[in-house]
Amino acid sequence: MLATGKESEALVASFRGGTRLKYSKGEFIIRPGEQPSGVFYIESGLVKAYDITKYGEENLLIVRKSHEIFPLIWAVTGQERSVIYQALEETDVWRIDRKDFLDYLHNPKHSLTPLLDMTIEMYRIHSERIINLEYRTVRERLISFMLTMSHRFGVETKDGIVINVPLKQQDIASSINASRETTSRELSALEKKGLISNNSQCITLKDKAKLKSFL
């Protein structure tokens, strides 16, 4: 990361002059077809960004975590995209007007390094998703997806690496360009091999090295 602690704190301070909001699990922050009411900084929690395909299915784009800003592209360019933002768990955010955010960007006293870090991280995540889709089999794409998520959200435990994000199987399926049924079948197969454990709350990678060997 390029930003210093002082630079990051200055950016956060600009948001703490705004409005603090709390969202419950499942609550919309930006609804379908709604123009963003401002720029948001996540103090704690998880936010799912997704759109709806022409087939009426949710297509997961990214999961935003604490200390990240959204919707960043709209905040900078003003260009709207039909992206929905929904809390995956109880989430606290700070919201400021887009004008105030742009004033921060244009102030020569402010460092843009924290935003550069966020932009690079977003680019990395989307690049990995493109690479993921190059794998031929659903199993390979599924494993690649889980390894990427473990890098971003993984928590080391005695049972393995817990991906601490409550994703639905449809979220995973849309991310790896597979049907929910096929995704469910592949998750079960990996669980039977003892490589993962899977429940409604999270996935645990029990043998990361063996999973990597599939790729």
PyRosetta script that sets phi, psi and omega in degrees:
from pyrosetta import init, pose_from_sequence

init()
pose = pose_from_sequence("MLATGKESEALVASFRGGTRLKYSKGEFIIRPGEQPSGVFYIESGLVKAYDITKYGEENLLIVRKSHEIFPLIWAVTGQERSVIYQALEETDVWRIDRKDFLDYLHNPKHSLTPLLDMTIEMYRIHSERIINLEYRTVRERLISFMLTMSHRFGVETKDGIVINVPLKQQDIASSINASRETTSRELSALEKKGLISNNSQCITLKDKAKLKSFL")
pose.set_psi(1, 142.4)
pose.set_omega(1, -176.0)
pose.set_phi(2, -90.8)
pose.set_psi(2, -31.2)
pose.set_omega(2, -173.6)
pose.set_phi(3, -73.9)
pose.set_psi(3, 142.8)
pose.set_omega(3, 173.0)
pose.set_phi(4, -84.5)
pose.set_psi(4, 165.6)
pose.set_omega(4, 177.9)
pose.set_phi(5, -59.5)
pose.set_psi(5, -38.0)
pose.set_omega(5, -179.3)
pose.set_phi(6, -66.1)
pose.set_psi(6, -40.6)
pose.set_omega(6, 179.1)
pose.set_phi(7, -66.3)
pose.set_psi(7, -41.2)
pose.set_omega(7, 179.0)
pose.set_phi(8, -65.6)
pose.set_psi(8, -39.8)
pose.set_omega(8, -179.5)
pose.set_phi(9, -66.2)
pose.set_psi(9, -34.3)
pose.set_omega(9, 177.5)
pose.set_phi(10, -64.1)
pose.set_psi(10, -39.4)
pose.set_omega(10, 177.8)
pose.set_phi(11, -66.1)
pose.set_psi(11, -45.2)
pose.set_omega(11, 179.1)
pose.set_phi(12, -61.3)
pose.set_psi(12, -40.2)
pose.set_omega(12, -179.7)
pose.set_phi(13, -60.5)
pose.set_psi(13, -32.5)
pose.set_omega(13, 179.3)
pose.set_phi(14, -67.2)
pose.set_psi(14, -29.1)
pose.set_omega(14, 177.5)
pose.set_phi(15, -80.5)
pose.set_psi(15, -33.1)
pose.set_omega(15, -177.7)
pose.set_phi(16, -71.4)
pose.set_psi(16, -3.6)
pose.set_omega(16, 170.7)
pose.set_phi(17, -87.7)
pose.set_psi(17, -0.7)
pose.set_omega(17, -179.2)
pose.set_phi(18, -97.7)
pose.set_psi(18, -142.5)
pose.set_omega(18, -176.6)
pose.set_phi(19, -108.2)
pose.set_psi(19, 130.4)
pose.set_omega(19, 177.5)
pose.set_phi(20, -92.1)
pose.set_psi(20, 132.6)
pose.set_omega(20, -177.0)
pose.set_phi(21, -131.0)
pose.set_psi(21, 148.2)
pose.set_omega(21, 178.0)
pose.set_phi(22, -121.9)
pose.set_psi(22, 133.6)
pose.set_omega(22, 179.9)
pose.set_phi(23, -122.2)
pose.set_psi(23, 138.8)
pose.set_omega(23, 175.8)
pose.set_phi(24, -83.4)
pose.set_psi(24, 163.2)
pose.set_omega(24, 177.9)
pose.set_phi(25, -57.0)
pose.set_psi(25, 130.2)
pose.set_omega(25, 178.4)
pose.set_phi(26, 89.2)
pose.set_psi(26, -9.0)
pose.set_omega(26, -177.4)
pose.set_phi(27, -79.3)
pose.set_psi(27, 139.1)
pose.set_omega(27, 178.9)
pose.set_phi(28, -76.4)
pose.set_psi(28, 137.5)
pose.set_omega(28, 172.1)
pose.set_phi(29, -98.9)
pose.set_psi(29, -44.6)
pose.set_omega(29, 169.9)
pose.set_phi(30, -126.1)
pose.set_psi(30, 116.9)
pose.set_omega(30, -174.2)
pose.set_phi(31, -81.1)
pose.set_psi(31, 163.8)
pose.set_omega(31, 177.2)
pose.set_phi(32, -56.1)
pose.set_psi(32, 127.9)
pose.set_omega(32, 177.4)
pose.set_phi(33, 75.5)
pose.set_psi(33, 5.7)
pose.set_omega(33, -176.7)
pose.set_phi(34, -95.2)
pose.set_psi(34, 137.1)
pose.set_omega(34, 174.0)
pose.set_phi(35, -73.8)
pose.set_psi(35, 137.1)
pose.set_omega(35, 179.3)
pose.set_phi(36, -55.6)
pose.set_psi(36, 139.1)
pose.set_omega(36, 179.6)
pose.set_phi(37, -84.4)
pose.set_psi(37, -2.6)
pose.set_omega(37, -179.9)
pose.set_phi(38, 164.8)
pose.set_psi(38, -168.0)
pose.set_omega(38, 178.4)
pose.set_phi(39, -106.3)
pose.set_psi(39, 135.0)
pose.set_omega(39, -171.5)
pose.set_phi(40, -114.1)
pose.set_psi(40, 139.9)
pose.set_omega(40, 172.0)
pose.set_phi(41, -116.3)
pose.set_psi(41, 125.3)
pose.set_omega(41, -178.4)
pose.set_phi(42, -84.4)
pose.set_psi(42, 114.0)
pose.set_omega(42, 176.5)
pose.set_phi(43, -80.6)
pose.set_psi(43, -39.9)
pose.set_omega(43, 175.6)
pose.set_phi(44, -157.1)
pose.set_psi(44, 150.0)
pose.set_omega(44, 178.2)
pose.set_phi(45, 112.8)
pose.set_psi(45, -171.6)
pose.set_omega(45, -178.8)
pose.set_phi(46, -134.0)
pose.set_psi(46, 140.9)
pose.set_omega(46, -179.6)
pose.set_phi(47, -129.5)
pose.set_psi(47, 125.6)
pose.set_omega(47, 178.6)
pose.set_phi(48, -91.7)
pose.set_psi(48, 128.2)
pose.set_omega(48, 174.9)
pose.set_phi(49, -107.1)
pose.set_psi(49, 126.7)
pose.set_omega(49, -179.0)
pose.set_phi(50, -153.5)
pose.set_psi(50, 165.2)
pose.set_omega(50, 172.5)
pose.set_phi(51, -126.4)
pose.set_psi(51, 177.2)
pose.set_omega(51, -179.6)
pose.set_phi(52, -111.3)
pose.set_psi(52, 126.5)
pose.set_omega(52, -179.8)
pose.set_phi(53, -74.2)
pose.set_psi(53, 170.6)
pose.set_omega(53, 178.6)
pose.set_phi(54, -66.5)
pose.set_psi(54, -13.6)
pose.set_omega(54, 177.2)
pose.set_phi(55, -92.5)
pose.set_psi(55, 3.9)
pose.set_omega(55, 178.1)
pose.set_phi(56, 81.4)
pose.set_psi(56, 15.8)
pose.set_omega(56, -179.0)
pose.set_phi(57, -102.8)
pose.set_psi(57, 148.7)
pose.set_omega(57, 175.8)
pose.set_phi(58, -73.2)
pose.set_psi(58, 135.1)
pose.set_omega(58, 178.2)
pose.set_phi(59, -119.6)
pose.set_psi(59, 104.7)
pose.set_omega(59, -178.3)
pose.set_phi(60, -65.1)
pose.set_psi(60, 129.1)
pose.set_omega(60, 178.0)
pose.set_phi(61, -101.5)
pose.set_psi(61, -49.9)
pose.set_omega(61, -178.9)
pose.set_phi(62, -165.9)
pose.set_psi(62, 154.1)
pose.set_omega(62, 171.7)
pose.set_phi(63, -108.2)
pose.set_psi(63, 120.3)
pose.set_omega(63, 178.1)
pose.set_phi(64, -88.8)
pose.set_psi(64, 141.9)
pose.set_omega(64, -179.0)
pose.set_phi(65, -121.4)
pose.set_psi(65, -178.8)
pose.set_omega(65, -177.5)
pose.set_phi(66, -58.5)
pose.set_psi(66, 147.2)
pose.set_omega(66, 179.8)
pose.set_phi(67, 73.1)
pose.set_psi(67, 20.6)
pose.set_omega(67, 175.6)
pose.set_phi(68, -117.6)
pose.set_psi(68, 160.0)
pose.set_omega(68, -175.8)
pose.set_phi(69, -115.5)
pose.set_psi(69, 141.6)
pose.set_omega(69, 174.5)
pose.set_phi(70, -150.7)
pose.set_psi(70, 159.0)
pose.set_omega(70, -13.7)
pose.set_phi(71, -81.1)
pose.set_psi(71, 113.5)
pose.set_omega(71, -168.1)
pose.set_phi(72, -69.6)
pose.set_psi(72, -39.3)
pose.set_omega(72, -179.1)
pose.set_phi(73, -64.4)
pose.set_psi(73, -46.0)
pose.set_omega(73, 178.2)
pose.set_phi(74, -62.9)
pose.set_psi(74, -40.0)
pose.set_omega(74, -177.8)
pose.set_phi(75, -59.2)
pose.set_psi(75, -38.1)
pose.set_omega(75, -176.3)
pose.set_phi(76, -87.2)
pose.set_psi(76, -44.0)
pose.set_omega(76, -171.6)
pose.set_phi(77, -100.1)
pose.set_psi(77, -23.3)
pose.set_omega(77, -175.3)
pose.set_phi(78, 80.3)
pose.set_psi(78, 0.1)
pose.set_omega(78, -179.9)
pose.set_phi(79, -82.6)
pose.set_psi(79, 125.4)
pose.set_omega(79, -178.0)
pose.set_phi(80, -86.1)
pose.set_psi(80, 143.1)
pose.set_omega(80, 170.8)
pose.set_phi(81, -128.1)
pose.set_psi(81, 153.1)
pose.set_omega(81, -177.0)
pose.set_phi(82, -81.6)
pose.set_psi(82, 64.8)
pose.set_omega(82, -179.1)
pose.set_phi(83, -107.1)
pose.set_psi(83, 134.5)
pose.set_omega(83, -179.7)
pose.set_phi(84, -103.3)
pose.set_psi(84, 137.6)
pose.set_omega(84, 178.2)
pose.set_phi(85, -119.7)
pose.set_psi(85, 126.7)
pose.set_omega(85, -173.9)
pose.set_phi(86, -138.8)
pose.set_psi(86, 136.8)
pose.set_omega(86, 179.9)
pose.set_phi(87, -70.7)
pose.set_psi(87, 129.8)
pose.set_omega(87, 176.8)
pose.set_phi(88, -88.0)
pose.set_psi(88, -16.4)
pose.set_omega(88, 177.0)
pose.set_phi(89, -156.2)
pose.set_psi(89, 178.7)
pose.set_omega(89, 177.8)
pose.set_phi(90, -58.2)
pose.set_psi(90, 126.3)
pose.set_omega(90, -170.4)
pose.set_phi(91, -133.8)
pose.set_psi(91, 134.1)
pose.set_omega(91, 175.8)
pose.set_phi(92, -109.6)
pose.set_psi(92, 130.4)
pose.set_omega(92, 179.9)
pose.set_phi(93, -132.7)
pose.set_psi(93, 160.9)
pose.set_omega(93, 168.5)
pose.set_phi(94, -113.5)
pose.set_psi(94, 137.6)
pose.set_omega(94, -179.2)
pose.set_phi(95, -123.0)
pose.set_psi(95, 133.2)
pose.set_omega(95, 173.4)
pose.set_phi(96, -127.3)
pose.set_psi(96, 159.9)
pose.set_omega(96, 176.4)
pose.set_phi(97, -65.8)
pose.set_psi(97, 150.3)
pose.set_omega(97, 177.8)
pose.set_phi(98, -59.8)
pose.set_psi(98, -37.1)
pose.set_omega(98, 179.5)
pose.set_phi(99, -59.8)
pose.set_psi(99, -43.1)
pose.set_omega(99, 179.2)
pose.set_phi(100, -65.0)
pose.set_psi(100, -36.0)
pose.set_omega(100, 178.2)
pose.set_phi(101, -65.8)
pose.set_psi(101, -44.1)
pose.set_omega(101, 179.3)
pose.set_phi(102, -66.2)
pose.set_psi(102, -35.6)
pose.set_omega(102, 176.1)
pose.set_phi(103, -60.7)
pose.set_psi(103, -38.7)
pose.set_omega(103, 176.9)
pose.set_phi(104, -62.1)
pose.set_psi(104, -44.8)
pose.set_omega(104, -178.4)
pose.set_phi(105, -62.6)
pose.set_psi(105, -36.4)
pose.set_omega(105, -174.2)
pose.set_phi(106, -87.9)
pose.set_psi(106, -5.1)
pose.set_omega(106, 178.9)
pose.set_phi(107, -79.6)
pose.set_psi(107, 116.0)
pose.set_omega(107, -176.6)
pose.set_phi(108, -63.5)
pose.set_psi(108, -15.2)
pose.set_omega(108, 179.2)
pose.set_phi(109, -78.0)
pose.set_psi(109, -16.9)
pose.set_omega(109, -174.8)
pose.set_phi(110, -95.5)
pose.set_psi(110, 136.4)
pose.set_omega(110, 175.7)
pose.set_phi(111, -81.4)
pose.set_psi(111, 137.0)
pose.set_omega(111, 177.3)
pose.set_phi(112, -96.4)
pose.set_psi(112, 6.3)
pose.set_omega(112, -177.6)
pose.set_phi(113, -59.9)
pose.set_psi(113, -41.1)
pose.set_omega(113, 177.9)
pose.set_phi(114, -59.9)
pose.set_psi(114, -37.4)
pose.set_omega(114, 178.3)
pose.set_phi(115, -71.2)
pose.set_psi(115, -33.4)
pose.set_omega(115, 175.4)
pose.set_phi(116, -63.5)
pose.set_psi(116, -42.1)
pose.set_omega(116, 176.7)
pose.set_phi(117, -58.0)
pose.set_psi(117, -45.6)
pose.set_omega(117, -179.3)
pose.set_phi(118, -64.4)
pose.set_psi(118, -39.4)
pose.set_omega(118, -179.5)
pose.set_phi(119, -66.4)
pose.set_psi(119, -42.2)
pose.set_omega(119, 178.2)
pose.set_phi(120, -63.2)
pose.set_psi(120, -41.4)
pose.set_omega(120, 179.2)
pose.set_phi(121, -63.9)
pose.set_psi(121, -41.5)
pose.set_omega(121, 178.2)
pose.set_phi(122, -63.4)
pose.set_psi(122, -42.2)
pose.set_omega(122, 178.1)
pose.set_phi(123, -62.1)
pose.set_psi(123, -42.9)
pose.set_omega(123, 179.5)
pose.set_phi(124, -60.9)
pose.set_psi(124, -44.6)
pose.set_omega(124, -178.1)
pose.set_phi(125, -62.8)
pose.set_psi(125, -46.5)
pose.set_omega(125, -178.9)
pose.set_phi(126, -70.0)
pose.set_psi(126, -31.5)
pose.set_omega(126, 175.5)
pose.set_phi(127, -65.3)
pose.set_psi(127, -41.7)
pose.set_omega(127, 178.5)
pose.set_phi(128, -64.9)
pose.set_psi(128, -33.5)
pose.set_omega(128, 177.5)
pose.set_phi(129, -66.1)
pose.set_psi(129, -40.0)
pose.set_omega(129, 177.6)
pose.set_phi(130, -63.4)
pose.set_psi(130, -45.0)
pose.set_omega(130, 178.2)
pose.set_phi(131, -61.1)
pose.set_psi(131, -40.1)
pose.set_omega(131, 179.8)
pose.set_phi(132, -56.6)
pose.set_psi(132, -41.7)
pose.set_omega(132, -176.3)
pose.set_phi(133, -72.3)
pose.set_psi(133, -8.5)
pose.set_omega(133, 177.1)
pose.set_phi(134, -78.9)
pose.set_psi(134, -17.9)
pose.set_omega(134, 177.3)
pose.set_phi(135, -68.7)
pose.set_psi(135, 142.2)
pose.set_omega(135, -172.4)
pose.set_phi(136, -78.8)
pose.set_psi(136, -37.1)
pose.set_omega(136, -173.8)
pose.set_phi(137, -100.8)
pose.set_psi(137, 153.9)
pose.set_omega(137, 177.4)
pose.set_phi(138, -62.1)
pose.set_psi(138, -38.1)
pose.set_omega(138, -178.9)
pose.set_phi(139, -61.7)
pose.set_psi(139, -44.1)
pose.set_omega(139, 178.7)
pose.set_phi(140, -62.9)
pose.set_psi(140, -44.2)
pose.set_omega(140, -179.6)
pose.set_phi(141, -65.9)
pose.set_psi(141, -37.6)
pose.set_omega(141, 178.5)
pose.set_phi(142, -64.3)
pose.set_psi(142, -46.3)
pose.set_omega(142, -179.9)
pose.set_phi(143, -64.0)
pose.set_psi(143, -43.9)
pose.set_omega(143, 178.5)
pose.set_phi(144, -59.7)
pose.set_psi(144, -42.8)
pose.set_omega(144, 178.6)
pose.set_phi(145, -60.6)
pose.set_psi(145, -46.2)
pose.set_omega(145, -177.5)
pose.set_phi(146, -66.6)
pose.set_psi(146, -37.4)
pose.set_omega(146, 177.8)
pose.set_phi(147, -65.8)
pose.set_psi(147, -40.4)
pose.set_omega(147, 177.1)
pose.set_phi(148, -63.2)
pose.set_psi(148, -44.2)
pose.set_omega(148, 179.7)
pose.set_phi(149, -66.3)
pose.set_psi(149, -34.0)
pose.set_omega(149, 179.7)
pose.set_phi(150, -68.8)
pose.set_psi(150, -31.4)
pose.set_omega(150, 177.6)
pose.set_phi(151, -66.6)
pose.set_psi(151, -36.5)
pose.set_omega(151, -174.8)
pose.set_phi(152, -89.1)
pose.set_psi(152, -34.7)
pose.set_omega(152, -173.1)
pose.set_phi(153, -127.0)
pose.set_psi(153, 2.9)
pose.set_omega(153, -173.4)
pose.set_phi(154, -67.9)
pose.set_psi(154, 141.3)
pose.set_omega(154, 175.6)
pose.set_phi(155, -124.3)
pose.set_psi(155, 122.4)
pose.set_omega(155, 179.8)
pose.set_phi(156, -71.0)
pose.set_psi(156, 128.7)
pose.set_omega(156, 175.6)
pose.set_phi(157, -134.7)
pose.set_psi(157, 174.5)
pose.set_omega(157, 179.0)
pose.set_phi(158, -67.4)
pose.set_psi(158, -20.2)
pose.set_omega(158, -179.0)
pose.set_phi(159, -93.2)
pose.set_psi(159, -8.8)
pose.set_omega(159, -178.2)
pose.set_phi(160, 136.9)
pose.set_psi(160, -161.4)
pose.set_omega(160, -179.2)
pose.set_phi(161, -96.3)
pose.set_psi(161, 114.3)
pose.set_omega(161, -179.9)
pose.set_phi(162, -88.4)
pose.set_psi(162, 124.3)
pose.set_omega(162, 173.5)
pose.set_phi(163, -84.5)
pose.set_psi(163, 101.1)
pose.set_omega(163, -167.7)
pose.set_phi(164, -85.4)
pose.set_psi(164, 55.9)
pose.set_omega(164, 178.6)
pose.set_phi(165, -137.2)
pose.set_psi(165, 123.7)
pose.set_omega(165, -178.1)
pose.set_phi(166, -81.3)
pose.set_psi(166, 80.0)
pose.set_omega(166, -179.0)
pose.set_phi(167, -93.6)
pose.set_psi(167, 142.5)
pose.set_omega(167, 173.2)
pose.set_phi(168, -79.5)
pose.set_psi(168, 157.1)
pose.set_omega(168, 178.9)
pose.set_phi(169, -61.5)
pose.set_psi(169, -30.9)
pose.set_omega(169, 177.6)
pose.set_phi(170, -66.0)
pose.set_psi(170, -34.4)
pose.set_omega(170, 176.3)
pose.set_phi(171, -61.5)
pose.set_psi(171, -45.6)
pose.set_omega(171, -179.6)
pose.set_phi(172, -65.8)
pose.set_psi(172, -45.3)
pose.set_omega(172, -177.8)
pose.set_phi(173, -59.4)
pose.set_psi(173, -43.7)
pose.set_omega(173, -178.8)
pose.set_phi(174, -66.6)
pose.set_psi(174, -31.5)
pose.set_omega(174, -178.9)
pose.set_phi(175, -72.0)
pose.set_psi(175, -26.2)
pose.set_omega(175, -176.8)
pose.set_phi(176, -110.9)
pose.set_psi(176, 11.4)
pose.set_omega(176, 176.8)
pose.set_phi(177, 57.8)
pose.set_psi(177, 53.5)
pose.set_omega(177, 179.0)
pose.set_phi(178, -139.3)
pose.set_psi(178, 164.9)
pose.set_omega(178, 176.0)
pose.set_phi(179, -77.8)
pose.set_psi(179, 158.2)
pose.set_omega(179, 178.3)
pose.set_phi(180, -63.7)
pose.set_psi(180, -37.1)
pose.set_omega(180, -178.6)
pose.set_phi(181, -64.7)
pose.set_psi(181, -43.8)
pose.set_omega(181, 179.5)
pose.set_phi(182, -67.3)
pose.set_psi(182, -40.7)
pose.set_omega(182, 177.8)
pose.set_phi(183, -60.8)
pose.set_psi(183, -44.6)
pose.set_omega(183, 178.9)
pose.set_phi(184, -61.0)
pose.set_psi(184, -41.6)
pose.set_omega(184, -179.4)
pose.set_phi(185, -64.9)
pose.set_psi(185, -40.5)
pose.set_omega(185, -180.0)
pose.set_phi(186, -70.8)
pose.set_psi(186, -36.5)
pose.set_omega(186, 175.2)
pose.set_phi(187, -61.8)
pose.set_psi(187, -42.4)
pose.set_omega(187, 179.3)
pose.set_phi(188, -64.8)
pose.set_psi(188, -39.3)
pose.set_omega(188, -179.6)
pose.set_phi(189, -64.5)
pose.set_psi(189, -43.0)
pose.set_omega(189, 178.9)
pose.set_phi(190, -67.6)
pose.set_psi(190, -32.5)
pose.set_omega(190, 177.8)
pose.set_phi(191, -69.1)
pose.set_psi(191, -39.9)
pose.set_omega(191, 178.2)
pose.set_phi(192, -64.8)
pose.set_psi(192, -30.1)
pose.set_omega(192, 177.5)
pose.set_phi(193, -77.9)
pose.set_psi(193, -5.8)
pose.set_omega(193, 179.0)
pose.set_phi(194, 79.4)
pose.set_psi(194, 16.7)
pose.set_omega(194, -177.0)
pose.set_phi(195, -89.3)
pose.set_psi(195, -25.9)
pose.set_omega(195, 178.5)
pose.set_phi(196, -140.8)
pose.set_psi(196, 164.8)
pose.set_omega(196, 163.5)
pose.set_phi(197, -125.9)
pose.set_psi(197, 144.7)
pose.set_omega(197, -170.9)
pose.set_phi(198, -138.4)
pose.set_psi(198, 128.7)
pose.set_omega(198, 172.2)
pose.set_phi(199, -138.0)
pose.set_psi(199, -176.2)
pose.set_omega(199, -174.6)
pose.set_phi(200, -67.8)
pose.set_psi(200, -15.9)
pose.set_omega(200, -175.9)
pose.set_phi(201, -97.4)
pose.set_psi(201, -39.1)
pose.set_omega(201, -174.9)
pose.set_phi(202, -164.8)
pose.set_psi(202, 168.4)
pose.set_omega(202, 175.3)
pose.set_phi(203, -113.0)
pose.set_psi(203, 138.1)
pose.set_omega(203, 176.5)
pose.set_phi(204, -114.9)
pose.set_psi(204, 125.6)
pose.set_omega(204, 175.5)
pose.set_phi(205, -85.9)
pose.set_psi(205, 112.4)
pose.set_omega(205, -174.9)
pose.set_phi(206, -90.2)
pose.set_psi(206, -23.1)
pose.set_omega(206, -179.8)
pose.set_phi(207, -143.5)
pose.set_psi(207, 83.2)
pose.set_omega(207, -175.1)
pose.set_phi(208, -63.9)
pose.set_psi(208, -39.6)
pose.set_omega(208, -178.5)
pose.set_phi(209, -63.0)
pose.set_psi(209, -42.7)
pose.set_omega(209, -179.8)
pose.set_phi(210, -67.8)
pose.set_psi(210, -38.0)
pose.set_omega(210, 177.5)
pose.set_phi(211, -61.6)
pose.set_psi(211, -43.4)
pose.set_omega(211, 179.1)
pose.set_phi(212, -60.5)
pose.set_psi(212, -30.6)
pose.set_omega(212, -176.9)
pose.set_phi(213, -67.1)
pose.set_psi(213, -17.3)
pose.set_omega(213, 178.4)
pose.set_phi(214, -75.7)
pose.set_psi(214, -18.3)
pose.set_omega(214, -173.1)
pose.set_phi(215, -94.7)
pose.dump_pdb("model.pdb")
